[in-house]
Amino acid sequence: MDTASSYDLAIIGGGINGCGIARDAAGRGWRVLLCDKADLGSGTSSASTKLIHGGLRYLEHGEFRLVREALQEREVLWAIAPHIIWPLRFVLPYHRRLRPAWLLRLGLLLYDHLGGRKHLPPTRTLNLRTDPAGVPLKPEFTRGFAYSDCWVEDSRLVMLNARDAADRGATIAPRTTCVSAERVDRRWAVTLHDETTNRHRVIQANALINASGPWVAQVAGSVIRANAPAAVRLVQGSHVVVRRLYDHDACYIFQNTDSRVFFLIPYQRDFTLIGTTDQDFTGDPAGVHATQADIAYLCHAASAYLRNPVTPDMVVWSYAGVRPLYDDGSTAPQQATRDYVLKLDAPPQAPALLSVIGGKITTYRRLAEASLALLRPHLPDVCGQTAGWTAHQPLPGGDFATDGFDQLVAAAATRFAFLPEPTLRRLLRAYGTRIDRLIGDATCQADLGPVFGADLTEAELRYLVTAEWARTAADVLWRRGKLGLRLSADQIAAVEDAMQRIVRETGVMA
């Protein structure tokens, strides 16, 4: 086996956990290969509620370690990716027929202090009769609380971890299925199938990670042919998007009568995101979608709080994902733990296998550190970054001050005066300081090529093809960005045609 096919670590799964581990491992100097049968982040990681948060409701279930770790990570992630992560204020109205006010105040007191908050604003009490946050609500909601968490562009977080891993030497192979993995002579022999070229190849690795999310048990059984790593509970979460429901920028967290909580969040300037649901899921996670019952549930739940009701005919887009949770025996899906579980299988004189179960997007970086700590005895000695480096090194495009986005916009407006400010802000939010690589030597709008709608240019498509593994219109419009909300069917078809042409012209693997 030549060295080009030999790795220290092979990772199955290109979601946030797999890409986070790949970045950390590559930075420490190990040779890493990551594969995913589809596009990066195309499963659970792009179907989240888009929050970096501690999980206020998890306190109710006694998950203090998870909440503490997640709260600590909020400001760490904000600092390393301030272009795609930023603070939000959440309004929690007091509902006199649900959780008592004293319990809400106690939970928020813990939330403020459990994770060592430094820069995010603290909780405060609101008079919803006079505060702008009360305007969209029914008049019966007169008191509430405001607290802080953060927004994240979830698909871009996946992409930036993969991009940084590749920049540090990792091999990133989307659209590449792991067909089999066998222990042979103290190493893993991993057979990969390229879904676009229809070719097989075999690589070797000292250790293997199964980070395939909802498919973790399936991969364990049919690909690795190992015992199931642990009981996995698949839970579906659905979301809907409607036209913007209110004028201010705060979010809402509402309690529902079934003990669940759900969010209303300003989305892509002109929309509102409502979610999520919690229900057990069976079947193929690739086919998950928001059902009519899910949509009706979310609309009904939101309407219980809002002056103007939300109805299913107002929904402009819906999406769903499957969370692969560790099955801790909880009765209700919303009570199942969101903590991650790592199962190491390392027989004597045999290469190690690590299975990743569960986890939150907020704690992906800590999950990566914990994974590599378990695998460290099974990996060779290398020279590279020390453990914990990912907490300090910015993700691609995030090398500017945490509170410096407006200054970044001002500086870019001088360099790229030909771009309208809304376009500039969107590009900076997506690419941060790497906007220079996208715009290149362009000195006018025409230099960026045709516009396909919603300020999406050919220059941006080329960047996404060459730097971020995009190959289809869906990759661009629904994962690396959400411009699909703004384009017509004809415009989307034009993007698809342009993508296929650019793939041919650039010579990247289709």
HUFENLIN-V740171 format. One record per backbone hydrogen bond with DSSP energy under -0.5 kcal/mol. NH is the residue of the N-H (numbers start at 0). CO is the residue of the C=O. Records with the same first field share a line. If there is no record, write none. Layout:
NH=CO / CO
This chain:
4=1
5=2
6=203
7=30
8=30
9=206
10=32
11=208
12=10 / 34
18=14
19=15
20=16
21=17
22=18
23=19
24=20
25=21
26=22
27=23
28=25
29=24
31=29
32=8
33=170
34=10
35=172
40=13
41=38
45=42
46=43
51=149
52=50
57=54
58=54 / 55
59=56
60=57
61=58
62=57
63=61
66=62
67=63
68=64
69=65
70=66
71=67
72=68
73=69
74=70
75=71
76=72
77=73
78=74
79=75
80=76
83=80
84=80
85=150
87=148
89=146
90=250
91=89 / 144
92=90
93=142
95=93
97=94
103=99
104=100
105=101
106=102
107=103
108=104
109=105
110=106
111=107
112=108
113=109
115=112
116=111
123=145
125=143
127=125 / 141
128=141
129=126
130=126
133=130
134=131
136=133
137=304
140=137
141=139
143=125
144=91
145=123
146=89
148=87
149=51
150=85
151=49
152=83
153=151
156=152
157=153
158=154
159=155
160=156
161=157
162=158
163=159
164=160
165=161
166=162
167=163
168=165
169=164
170=31
171=169
172=33 / 170
174=37
175=35 / 172
176=192
178=176 / 190
179=190
180=222
181=188
183=181 / 186
186=183
187=204
188=181
189=187 / 202
190=179 / 188
191=189 / 200
192=176
193=198
194=174 / 192
197=193
198=193
200=191
202=189
203=4
204=187
205=6
206=7
207=351
208=9
209=353
210=11 / 208
214=211
215=212
218=214
219=215
220=216
221=217
222=218
223=218
224=218
225=219
232=324
233=231
234=232 / 322
235=278
236=320
238=318
239=273
240=316
241=271
242=313
243=269
250=88
251=263
252=90
253=261
255=259
258=255
261=253
262=274
263=251
264=272
266=270
269=267
270=266
271=241
272=264
273=239
274=262
275=237
276=237
278=235
280=233
284=282
286=283
287=284
290=288
294=290
295=291
296=292
297=293
298=294
299=295
300=296
301=297
302=298
303=299
304=301
305=301
306=135
308=306
309=298
313=310
314=311
315=240
316=240
318=238
320=236
322=234 / 320
323=321
324=232 / 322
326=230
327=325
334=331
335=331 / 332
340=356
342=340 / 354
343=341
344=352
345=343
349=346
351=205
352=344
353=207
354=342
355=209
356=340 / 354
357=323
362=359
363=360
366=362
367=363
368=364
369=365
370=366
371=367
372=368
373=369
374=370
375=371
377=374
378=375
383=381
384=26
388=385
390=387
391=388
392=388
393=391
394=79
397=394
399=397
403=400
407=403
408=404
409=405
410=406
411=407
412=408
413=409
414=410
415=411
416=413
418=415
423=419
424=420
425=421
426=422
427=423
428=424
429=425
430=426
431=427
432=396
433=430
434=431
435=432
436=433
437=433
438=434
439=435
441=438
446=443
447=444
448=445
451=449 / 455
455=452
456=454
457=449
458=447
460=456
461=457
462=458
463=459
464=460
465=461
466=462
467=462 / 463
468=464
469=463
475=471
476=472
477=473
478=473 / 474
479=474
480=475
483=476
484=481
485=482
486=482
491=487
492=488
493=489
494=490
495=491
496=492
497=493
498=494
499=495
500=496
501=497
502=498
503=499
504=500
505=501
506=502
507=502
